[in-house]
Amino acid sequence: MRPLIRKYNFVPVLATFFVMGFCDVVGIATSYLKVDFALSESLSGFIPSMVFIWFLFLSVPAAIGMNRIGRKAMVQVSNVITFVGMLIPFFSYTFVSCMVAFVLLGIGNTLLQVSLNPLLTNVVKGERLTSCLTGGQVVKAVSSFCGPFIALAATAAFGNWKYLFTIYAAITMLSFLLLGLTEIPKESAEGKKTSIAQAFGLLKDRTVLLFFLGIFFVVGVDVGTNTVSAKLLMERCGMAVDKASLGASVYFICRTAGAFLGTFLLARMDDIKYLKINLLLALVAMAVLFFVKPAWAILAGVGGIGFLCSSVFSVLFSQALKARPEKANEISGFMITGVCGGAVIPPLMGLATQWVGNQRGSLIVITLCLLYLVWCAFAATRTQRDASMV
């Protein structure tokens, strides 16, 4: 495919971040599938695992493969896999076919998250890079909160929410074509290649392990809160699943707003101090969710958690890189495996909900994740203090 886009080649790259946000649709999709196929709470809790488990197994191998075929090629491979996955429910809408679709979505999203941020550095340099990376995350967040609205629009227009997948397939194909028509400079080959042994060997470093587990649990909070938001509205307010999807939209809107604000605040205050304040307030918001019943109060609690936890991932990731700057490539490849927290936490939530008898079981699991993150923030202060004394 002959490149036609040269001058503004960063625009198609940024637009591809919209595809990256597709993985978050698994939250509201879980509620729809639970109703459509009469699933138990514990079984529906495993649905997000079909998407996020691949970050554990494929992130580092994807980074190694990217060294061989190039960043743009890896992004295009991810687009193809995502496109195929999103077409499956259109031709066969069964529980098994939907799980296959989510598996392909997860594999494609893993490859995309590993390759897309580095690809942006091929077209944006210097001071513009930070703002463009932030812009990419905002595009991803917009995609995340658009998901429930696209599902509602698909239901209204075509009579079934499953056409959301067809819309996603069309957007993914558009991304593939735009990137194919875009001239992107080839990255220079690195002298040192990342290996699986090097990446996972970083677990021996207690500081890196601290932040890796932080990423694992903050993704668990993210996916868990997204998933439980609709369930709380259905359980306590008697909402239908299509109306209850508002909870996920509110969560992602607030997360986007928090990311915007965090971009400015983090430039003016200490990262760890910001982390402590936000996580302690997130615990308060979580405590509210245990008891409130009105829809507006549930949405306020869910939105508060999304707003307050929006910058936690980026802070933890940057702290890990600062801890071992000489191992930046290995840390980048290894840290993204922490996204598999989105595969582990929801099944635990489902089991806890069945044990407790209501969604407070899910809230207990998310609260435990937040408690670790608070401990991580205070432990990071001690790590900084020890490093300054060396």
N, C-alpha and C positions, 0 to 999 in steps of 0.2 A: 504494500500500500504506500503510494507516494506521499510524503509529508507536504501538507499545504499550510499548516499553521506554524508560524515561526516567531513572529514578533511577540505575541502574547501566549507563549507556550505554557506559562504557569497556570493559565485559566483552566484548561482541560484537566490538569493534574489536581488542582483544587476541587474541581467538580467531582472527581472520582471519590473524594471523601464522603460524598452523599451515599455511594454504594457501601462504604464502610459502615454506615449507620444502620444498614439493613438487619444486622445481627440482633439489634435491640427489639425488633418486632416480635421476638420469641416470647416476650413478656405477655403481651395482649393475646398472641396466638395461643398461648397455653390455656387462657380462659375460654377461647372459642373452641379449641379442640376438646377440652374437658366436657363441655356441653354437647358438642356434636357427636362424640363417641362414648359418652357416659363413662368417663374415666374416673378412677379413684383419686383421692388427693395425693397419695404416695406415687402412683404411676404418672400423673400429670407433672409431679415435681421433677421427674427425670427428663422432661421435654427440653428444658434449657441445656441439659448436659449434652444433647445431640449436637448443639452448636459450639459450646465453649470447651468441651473436652479436648478438641483438636489443638488448642493453643498449648496444651501440655506436651503433646507428642510431636507436633510439626513445626513449632516456632524456630527452634535451632536448626533442624534440617533444612527448613525453608531459607534461613539466612545463608547456610552453606551453598544451597542450590543457586541462590541469587548471585553469589560470587562467580558462578560458572556461566549462567545464561544472561545476566544483567538485570537491572532493576525494572526497566520498562517491560521486558519480556515476562518477568514474574508477575507484574501487575496485570498484564494481559491474560496470563494463564488463570489468575484468580477471577477475572471477569468471565472467562469462558465457563469455569466450574460453577460460578454463581448463577450464570444465565441458565445452564442446564438444570440446576437444582430448582430454580424458581419456575420452570416450565412443568415440572412433574405433577404438582397438585392440580394443574389445569386439565391434564389428561387422565389422571387417576387420583380421586380424592378419597383415600382410605387412610387409616391410622398409620399403616406401614409405609405407604408412599409419602406421607407427610414427614415421617421420621427420616426417610431417605433424603427428602428435600432439605431438611434441617442439617443433616450430616454434610451434604454438599455445600450448603450455605456456610457452615462452620469452617470447613476446609478452605473454601474460597476466601472467607474473611480473615483466616489466619495468615494465608499467603499475602493478602492485601495489606494487613497491618504491619507485617514484617517489611514489605517493600515500598509502600507508598510514601511514608515519611522520608526515607532516604532518596527516593526519586525526586522529591521536591527540591532537594539540595542540588540536583543537576541543573535546575532552571532558575533558581533564586540564590543569590549570594549576598554576603555581607549583612548589613543592618536590616535588610528586608526579610531575611530568612525567618527571624523570630516571629514577626508579625504574620507572615504567610503560614507558618506552622500553626499559630494560634487560629488563623482564619480557617485552616483545614479542620481543626477540631470543632469550630463553630458550625461549619457545614455538616459535619458528622452529627452534631447535636440536633441541628435542624431536621436532618433526616430521621433521627430517633423519635422526635415528638410529632413528626408528620405521619408516622406509621399508623397509629390508631385512627387518624382522620382519613387516611387513604383506605383503611379497612371499612370505615363507615361509608365513604363515598362509593366504594365497590359494592357494598350491600345495597345502597340506595339505587345505584345505576343498573346493576346486573343481578341483584337479588341474592347474592352470596358473597361473604367476605373473602372467600378463597381467591377471587379475582385480583386481590392485592398482589399475589405472587406473580400474576401475569404482568401487572403494571411494573413490578420490580424487575422482571425479566426484560421489559422494554427499556427501562432506564439503564440497566446494566449493558445491554447491547449498544445503546447510545454512547455510553462511556467508552466501550471498546472501540467504537468507530472514531470517536473524537481523538482518543489517544493514538490510534493508528494513523490519523491524519496530522499528527503533531510531531514536529521535529524536536527531539530532545537529545542534548549532547550526551554521548556515552561516558559513563564514569570511568575514571582511571582504575586499573587493576591494583588492588592492595598488595603490598609485599607480604603481609602476614594474613593467612586465612584462619577463620574461626573454626574450631573443631568442637564436637559435642563434649568431649572430655574436658576441654578448656572451659567451656561454658558452665557445665554442672560442677566443675571443680571449685567454682566460686562459692559454693555452699559452705566451704570450710571457713570463709571469712564471716565472722559473726555480724558485722555491720551490713554486709550485702544480704545475708540471710534475714536479718531484721526487716529490711525494706522489701525484700522479695515477698515475705509473708504478709507485709502490709499491702502490697499490690494484690496479692491473692484475696485478702479479706475485703479490700475496698471494692474490688470487682464483684465479690459476693454480695456486698451491701447494695451495689448498683443494680445488679440483675435481680436480687431478692426483693428490693423495694419496688422496682418496676413490676415484678410479677405479682406481688401481694397487693398492690394498690387497687386493682380491679376486684380482687377477691374480697377485700375489706368492704368495698362499696356494695357488692352483691350480698355479702353475709349480713351486714349491719343495716343497710338501707333498702334491701330488696330490689336493687337495680337489675335490669336485664344486662346481659354481657356487652351489648353494643353501647349502652349508655355508660356502663362501668369503665369502658376503655378511656373515659375522660381522665381517670386517675393517672394512667401512664402518660398521657399528654401533658398534664399539669406537672408531673415529675420532670419530664424532659425539658419543658419550657423553663422551669425554675433552674434546672441544671445548666441550661444555656446561659441564662441571666447570671448565674453564679460564676460561670467561667469567664464571662465578659468582665465582671467586677473584679474577679481574682487577678486578671491580667494586669490591671492597674495597681491593685493593692500590693501584690507580690513584688512589684517594682519599688515599693516604698517601705516595706517592712520585712522583718526576718521571716524566712519560710517556715521555720519550725514554730515560731510564735503564732503565725497565722494558722498553722495546722492545729495547734492546741485549742485555740479559741473556737474554730469551726467544729471540731470534733466534739468538744464538750457541749456546744449548743445543739449538735445533731443528736446527742444522747437525750437532751431535753425533749426534742421533737419526737424521738422514738418513744419516750415515756408517755407523751400525750396520746400516741396512737393506741396504747394499750387500753385506754378507757373511753375515748370519745366515740359517739355514735352518729351525730349529724354529718351529712356528707361534706359540708363546708369545712368542718373541723378535721375530718380525715384527709381532705385535699390539702389543707394547710399543713398538716403534719408531714404528708408525703412530699409536698413541694418544698418544705423546709429542709428535709433530708437531702433532696436533690440539689438545692441551692448550696447548702453548707458542705456537701461532700464533692462538689464539682471539680475542685482543684487538687484534691488529695492525691489522685493518681500521678499528676504531673510533678507535685512536690516530692513524693516518694521516689519517683523515677530519677529526678534530677539529683536528689541526695545520694542515691546509689551510684550515679556516675561520678559525683564529686568525691565519693569515698575511695574509688579506685579509678582515677582518670586514665591511668596507663592501660587499663583493661576495658576501655569504653566499648569496643566492638563486642567483646564477650558478654559484658553486662547487658548491653542493648538486646542481644539475642536471647539471653537467659531470662531477663526480666519480663519479657512479653509472655513467657510461659505462665506467669502468675495470673494471666487472664483466665486460666482454667478454673479459678475460683468461682466463675460463673457457672461451671458445670457441677461443682461439688456442693455448693451451698443450697441451691433450690431443692435437690432431693432430700437433704436434711430437713429443710423447712416442711416438705410434704410429710415426712415421717413424724416430725414434731407436731404438726397440725392434727394428724390422725390420733396421736397419743393424747394431746390435750383436748381435742374435740372441737376446736375452733381455730381461727387464724392467729390467735395469741401465740400458738406454737411456732408459727413462722416468725413472728415478731421477736420471740425469745432468741431464735437462731441469729437473726440480724443484729440484735443487741449484743450478743457475744462477739460478733465480728467487730462492732463499733468499740467495744471495750478493749479488744486487742489493739485497735488503731490508736486509741487514746494512750494506752501503755507504750505503743511504738513511738508516738510523738514525744513523750517524756523521756524515753530511752534514747531517742535521737539527740536530745539536749545533752545528755551525759556523753554520748559519742562525740559530739562537737567539742565539748569541754576537754575530753581526753586528747582529742586530736590537736587542739590548740596548745596543749602542754608538752607535746612531743617536740 
